[in-house]
Structure formats: C-alpha cells, structure tokens
C-alpha cells in the first residue's frame, strides 16, 4: 500500500483548531499516514502559510461492511449476488474462470 492509496478519494475535514481529520479504511493506512505526516504538514504549512495546521487520521466506521473485490472470482461472485441469472448464463455458455 502506498501513500497515494491512503490519500486518494478520502474524505477529510478541517476543524476550528486547524486540524485536518482524515477518515481511512484501516490501521495500516493510519500508520502510513503517520509516517508521511511530517512531510505533508511541512508542504501544507508552506503552501497555506498557516503554521497551526495539524493532521489526524481515524479509521472510518462506515465502510466496515464494504467488501473489497480482488480477484476475477470475487468479481463474478459479487455480480452473481446482484443478479443470480448470471450464474445460469455462465453455465449455459460453458464459461469458466
């Protein structure tokens, strides 16, 4: 997992204490964000000319039921859950993964 993955498509808020709160998916992403925190803060403080900025990361509770699709089999299973007729079509056409 890289820094882009941690920062991309994240919701964040800026509170009245000038703290940027990032919602991340798991503890590993919190650790990665903490490792890059100082470099990111240095950049943000320089560009915004605000030395009071700070960053905090918390694990988002809303995505705990969200399942990540990694393989083609996972994708097929997900699509079959959405539309069970796909399983019948797959069998009729003789398709395999």
Steps between C-alpha positions, in 0.01 A plus 500: 500500500640837408445861595275568202263224607474650847422851375297432186122534522503572873262719685661751726390791711672804641387594848519833681834398657653472151518121523440301182313179581540214249265202501691190391402136457728320744785523751764440232390816321517692829858381541593600144343842545687547827830417326441761230335747736798729555585538131136564417466753782816680392363533147151607608632751751732651242235523228222627728726720713324360805734349759216385723395217267497147638390160364312220670381171353217283625371168374164552335222292651264540204691272261542199731239300305645596163660204328806550283503314170850374420470212253290417197324233708413763761361722224294215357362409843408862565320531166317170553381628838362806321342296219468123557410442134865565411588163653255325267635694202857411594407129516305506171791665320751264659711783638764449767750717678 
